[in-house]
Amino acid sequence: MKSLLLVVAVASPLLVVATLAFYGLDFSVFEDERRTSAPRRPASDKAANSVLLVGASLISRGGWVEELERQLRACNPDASVMRLAKAGANSAWGLSSLREHFRQARPDIVVVAFAGNDASLWRGFPVFVSRSYHSKIIALSQHHGAQVILATMNPALGREAWERPGQRAYRNIYRDLADELGLSVVDATAAWLALDEETRAAWLPDHLHPTEEAMRHIAVPAFAELLQPILCPGN
């Protein structure tokens, strides 16, 4: 029995370390983030009207998506921005839901944002699994004629960051896939980096979900900057 307890005592920490390694262990939230951020790529010249935002609670919450649509309609009256999102969802849910969605609709642009929950120890997957699901989401969307854009949202802070010890590695999945496949990236990280700590804390009161004010100040401009040239070519 003592031998068994000794084995468990030795193996348990190793198992924890191995699990965290699979999830891209890195408790730093902002360090070197600027260096790993991929620049935005030029938008496609192809005209488009419909945008589908696919993600979790950061997509499903609040009125910022309607504000984004309002701004896009200022230059394209036919612009529409729809949500396919569920609180707590990850990229596996995203892939399954997109398969169903494409049976009914054909959006011109699909914007994918699952990095935050894929990084979660409770809701997500190891980095290589997340990358695989995202690759399938991209292939599925392109097969149905949609232009794919990947979106990194805000970082998790405090206790939410401890649940996502590898969150930076998951944001880098998007940057790596964008580089490899020639995709565009809505990367809001720089805007969050530019905030002072007091503002950042006020705009992330639960350490994960931005306030409506934050989404209108950070998410809406970041998305609009990339989407307007696609939906409003020549403007």
C-alpha positions as CSV (number, residue, x, y, z in Angstrom):
1,M,0.0,0.0,0.0
2,K,2.8,2.4,0.9
3,S,4.4,1.7,-2.5
4,L,1.1,2.4,-4.3
5,L,0.7,5.7,-2.4
6,L,4.3,6.6,-3.3
7,V,3.6,6.0,-7.0
8,V,0.5,8.1,-6.8
9,A,2.3,10.9,-5.0
10,V,5.0,11.0,-7.7
11,A,2.8,10.4,-10.7
12,S,0.1,13.0,-9.8
13,P,2.2,16.1,-10.2
14,L,3.7,14.7,-13.5
15,L,0.2,14.1,-14.8
16,V,-0.8,17.7,-13.9
17,V,2.3,19.1,-15.7
18,A,1.7,16.8,-18.7
19,T,-2.0,18.0,-18.9
20,L,-1.0,21.6,-18.7
21,A,1.6,21.1,-21.4
22,F,-1.1,19.8,-23.7
23,Y,-2.9,23.0,-23.1
24,G,0.0,25.2,-23.9
25,L,1.1,26.0,-20.4
26,D,2.0,29.7,-20.2
27,F,0.6,31.8,-17.3
28,S,1.8,35.1,-18.8
29,V,-1.1,36.9,-20.4
30,F,0.5,39.8,-22.2
31,E,4.3,39.3,-22.2
32,D,5.6,39.1,-25.8
33,E,2.1,39.2,-27.2
34,R,3.0,42.1,-29.5
35,R,5.9,40.1,-30.9
36,T,3.6,37.1,-31.7
37,S,0.8,39.1,-33.1
38,A,0.3,38.6,-36.9
39,P,-0.5,41.8,-38.9
40,R,-3.8,42.1,-40.5
41,R,-3.8,40.8,-44.1
42,P,-5.4,42.8,-46.9
43,A,-9.1,42.2,-47.3
44,S,-10.5,40.3,-50.3
45,D,-11.7,42.3,-53.4
46,K,-14.8,40.2,-53.6
47,A,-17.9,42.1,-52.6
48,A,-20.0,40.6,-49.8
49,N,-23.1,41.4,-47.8
50,S,-23.6,38.7,-45.1
51,V,-21.4,38.1,-42.1
52,L,-21.8,35.2,-39.7
53,L,-20.0,35.5,-36.3
54,V,-19.4,32.1,-34.8
55,G,-18.3,31.8,-31.2
56,A,-19.2,31.6,-27.6
57,S,-20.5,34.1,-25.0
58,L,-18.3,37.0,-26.2
59,I,-20.3,36.8,-29.5
60,S,-23.7,36.0,-28.0
61,R,-23.8,38.7,-25.4
62,G,-24.7,42.3,-25.7
63,G,-25.7,44.7,-28.4
64,W,-22.3,45.3,-30.0
65,V,-23.0,43.1,-33.0
66,E,-26.0,45.2,-33.8
67,E,-23.8,48.3,-33.6
68,L,-21.3,46.7,-35.9
69,E,-24.1,46.0,-38.4
70,R,-25.3,49.6,-38.2
71,Q,-21.8,50.8,-39.0
72,L,-21.4,48.4,-41.9
73,R,-24.8,49.5,-43.3
74,A,-23.6,53.0,-43.5
75,C,-21.6,52.0,-46.5
76,N,-23.5,48.9,-47.6
77,P,-27.3,49.0,-47.0
78,D,-27.6,45.3,-47.7
79,A,-25.0,44.4,-45.0
80,S,-26.2,41.9,-42.4
81,V,-24.3,40.5,-39.3
82,M,-25.7,37.3,-37.8
83,R,-24.6,35.3,-34.7
84,L,-24.1,31.6,-34.4
85,A,-23.0,31.5,-30.8
86,K,-23.6,29.8,-27.4
87,A,-22.2,30.5,-24.0
88,G,-19.5,28.0,-23.0
89,A,-19.2,26.7,-26.6
90,N,-15.9,25.5,-28.1
91,S,-14.7,24.8,-31.6
92,A,-16.2,21.3,-31.6
93,W,-19.6,22.8,-31.1
94,G,-18.8,25.4,-33.7
95,L,-17.9,22.8,-36.4
96,S,-21.1,20.8,-35.7
97,S,-23.3,24.0,-35.7
98,L,-21.8,25.3,-38.9
99,R,-22.6,22.0,-40.6
100,E,-26.2,22.5,-39.7
101,H,-26.2,26.2,-40.6
102,F,-24.8,25.7,-44.1
103,R,-27.8,23.5,-44.8
104,Q,-30.0,26.6,-44.5
105,A,-27.8,29.6,-45.3
106,R,-24.7,30.6,-47.2
107,P,-23.0,33.6,-45.5
108,D,-20.4,35.4,-47.5
109,I,-18.1,35.8,-44.5
110,V,-17.6,33.5,-41.5
111,V,-15.8,35.0,-38.5
112,V,-14.6,32.4,-36.0
113,A,-13.8,33.1,-32.3
114,F,-13.3,30.1,-30.1
115,A,-9.7,30.6,-28.8
116,G,-10.9,31.6,-25.3
117,N,-13.0,28.5,-24.5
118,D,-10.7,26.1,-26.3
119,A,-8.0,27.2,-23.9
120,S,-10.2,26.4,-20.9
121,L,-9.1,23.3,-18.9
122,W,-12.8,22.5,-18.3
123,R,-14.4,23.3,-21.7
124,G,-11.6,23.1,-24.2
125,F,-9.0,20.8,-25.7
126,P,-5.2,20.4,-26.1
127,V,-3.7,22.9,-28.6
128,F,-3.3,20.3,-31.4
129,V,-7.0,19.3,-31.0
130,S,-8.2,22.9,-31.2
131,R,-6.1,23.5,-34.2
132,S,-7.6,20.5,-35.9
133,Y,-11.2,21.6,-35.2
134,H,-10.4,25.1,-36.5
135,S,-8.8,23.7,-39.7
136,K,-12.0,21.7,-40.3
137,I,-14.1,24.8,-39.7
138,I,-12.1,26.7,-42.2
139,A,-12.2,24.0,-44.8
140,L,-16.0,23.6,-44.3
141,S,-16.7,27.3,-44.6
142,Q,-14.5,27.6,-47.7
143,H,-16.2,24.6,-49.3
144,H,-19.5,26.5,-49.0
145,G,-18.0,29.6,-50.6
146,A,-17.4,31.7,-47.5
147,Q,-14.4,33.9,-46.8
148,V,-13.0,33.0,-43.4
149,I,-11.8,35.5,-40.8
150,L,-10.3,34.4,-37.5
151,A,-10.9,36.6,-34.4
152,T,-9.0,36.8,-31.2
153,M,-11.0,38.6,-28.6
154,N,-10.0,39.8,-25.1
155,P,-7.6,37.9,-22.8
156,A,-8.9,36.2,-19.6
157,L,-7.6,37.7,-16.4
158,G,-7.4,36.7,-12.8
159,R,-9.0,33.4,-11.9
160,E,-10.2,33.0,-15.5
161,A,-6.6,33.2,-16.7
162,W,-5.7,30.3,-14.3
163,E,-8.5,28.2,-16.0
164,R,-6.8,29.1,-19.3
165,P,-3.1,28.7,-18.6
166,G,-2.2,28.4,-22.3
167,Q,-4.5,31.1,-23.7
168,R,-1.7,32.8,-25.6
169,A,-0.9,29.6,-27.4
170,Y,-4.6,29.4,-28.5
171,R,-4.5,32.9,-29.8
172,N,-1.4,32.0,-31.7
173,I,-3.2,29.1,-33.4
174,Y,-5.2,31.8,-35.2
175,R,-2.1,33.8,-36.2
176,D,-0.4,30.7,-37.4
177,L,-3.4,29.5,-39.5
178,A,-3.7,32.9,-40.9
179,D,-0.1,33.0,-42.0
180,E,-0.3,29.4,-43.4
181,L,-3.6,29.8,-45.2
182,G,-3.6,33.5,-46.2
183,L,-6.6,34.4,-43.9
184,S,-7.4,37.6,-42.3
185,V,-7.3,38.1,-38.5
186,V,-9.3,40.4,-36.3
187,D,-6.7,40.7,-33.5
188,A,-7.9,42.9,-30.6
189,T,-4.9,42.1,-28.4
190,A,-3.1,45.3,-29.1
191,A,-6.0,47.4,-28.1
192,W,-6.3,45.5,-24.8
193,L,-2.5,45.9,-24.3
194,A,-2.8,49.6,-24.7
195,L,-5.3,50.0,-21.8
196,D,-4.1,50.9,-18.4
197,E,-4.7,48.4,-15.6
198,E,-7.5,50.3,-14.0
199,T,-9.5,50.6,-17.3
200,R,-8.8,47.0,-18.2
201,A,-10.1,45.8,-14.8
202,A,-13.2,48.0,-15.1
203,W,-13.9,46.7,-18.6
204,L,-13.5,43.1,-17.6
205,P,-15.4,43.0,-14.3
206,D,-15.6,39.2,-14.1
207,H,-12.1,38.8,-15.6
208,L,-13.6,37.3,-18.8
209,H,-16.6,39.1,-20.3
210,P,-16.1,42.7,-21.4
211,T,-18.7,45.3,-20.6
212,E,-20.8,46.7,-23.4
213,E,-18.7,49.8,-23.4
214,A,-15.6,47.8,-23.9
215,M,-17.0,45.9,-26.8
216,R,-18.1,49.1,-28.5
217,H,-14.7,50.7,-27.9
218,I,-12.6,47.7,-28.9
219,A,-14.5,44.9,-30.7
220,V,-16.6,47.0,-33.0
221,P,-13.8,49.2,-34.4
222,A,-11.5,46.1,-34.8
223,F,-14.2,44.1,-36.7
224,A,-15.3,47.1,-38.7
225,E,-11.8,47.9,-39.8
226,L,-11.4,44.5,-41.5
227,L,-15.0,44.0,-42.7
228,Q,-15.7,47.4,-44.3
229,P,-13.2,47.0,-47.2
230,I,-14.9,43.7,-48.0
231,L,-18.5,44.8,-47.7
232,C,-17.9,48.2,-49.0
233,P,-15.3,47.9,-51.8
234,G,-14.3,51.2,-53.4
235,N,-15.5,53.3,-50.4
